[in-house]
Amino acid sequence: MSARLVRRLAFGAALAGFVLPAARRRLSLPPAVTSVVAWQTPLSVAMVFPPSRARSAAVYAAQMWAYVTHYELPNDDPEALLRRVHVNYPIRIDRAIGLGEIPTLRLQRALGRPGHVYTHDKALSIVHWSWFFAPHAALGWILWRHPARVAESAARVAAVFDVGAAVYWLLPTAPPWWAADRGSLPRVRRIMTEAGERLWGRYWTRLYDSLSGNQLAAMPSLHFATSVMAAHVLSDVGRAPGAVGWAYAGALGFALVYLGEHYVADLIAGALLTEGVRRTAPAARPAARAVRRLVRVVEPSL
């Protein structure tokens, strides 16, 4: 089979990888089919384009598309997801950490008041919202300033996303605000939504709905895990960018607990996930080199 034919087939596979997961509900695709189609997309994209910074960005975007698909897939059947959700075990862990009271409630009593949205509530909500860009912005900076390091850096960030998505499938877990809404905790304010209504007005509901693909995906906290990994890969290329990354990860971790979005246990699990990926990364290098050799056989030249 010629390299040109392989590239044409890869182009069709890449196109299918973007289109079919988006239309999975309309087409009634089984989750297994959706999963296979989505996960092959980054490799197909890599085979279509010649080596360049644009290809690096496109492969990473395809990987994130596959992650988002798998993050949302459990919620395609909300009733089945509700039957499997875990609510109590992170409450027990956080009560032990907080010596009888979960840290979220302690922080909300100390720094906030029901019915009031303070400046720090808005600021910490903005820190939380910025996560939708922050890990990707870190990789974009590395791609711009240190392109030789971007493949390994992106692979580590992507691995954290992917392993986290697998845990969400196996162990769907409710966040503090959700548990409180259903009576498993005393009232936990979801401060982010209160601040969002003040800051975004009539646009808030549409914005919130577009970002809430699966609300029962709290353990581990991928907000925190991916931010910690971003801090690591930034530290690998320079002290100053690393300091920025760690400052952001710390601020985000505090925000997630205070705002009622995550338990401390979720953050600890996220940090452990990141460290696990970092420690196992060297063992994955031979497989990564084999994939690169496969891609080079068929990739077009510039």
Buried (B, 14 or more C-beta within 10 A) or exposed (E): EEEEEBBEBBBEBBBBBBEBBBEBEEEEBEBEEBBEBBBBBBBBBBBBBEBEEEBBBBBBBBBBBBBBBBBBBBBBEEEEBEEEBEBEEBBEBBBEBBEEEBBBBBBBEEEBEEEEBEEBBBEBBBBBBBBEEBBBEBBBBBBEEBEEBBBBBBBBBBBBBBBBBEBBBEBBBBBBBBBBBEEBBEEBBBBBBBBBBEBBEEEBEEEBEEEEBBBBBBBBBBBBBBBBBBBBBBBBBBEEBBEBBBEBBBBBBBBBBBBBBBBBBBBBBBBEBBBBBBEEBEEBEEEEEEEEEBBEEBBEEE
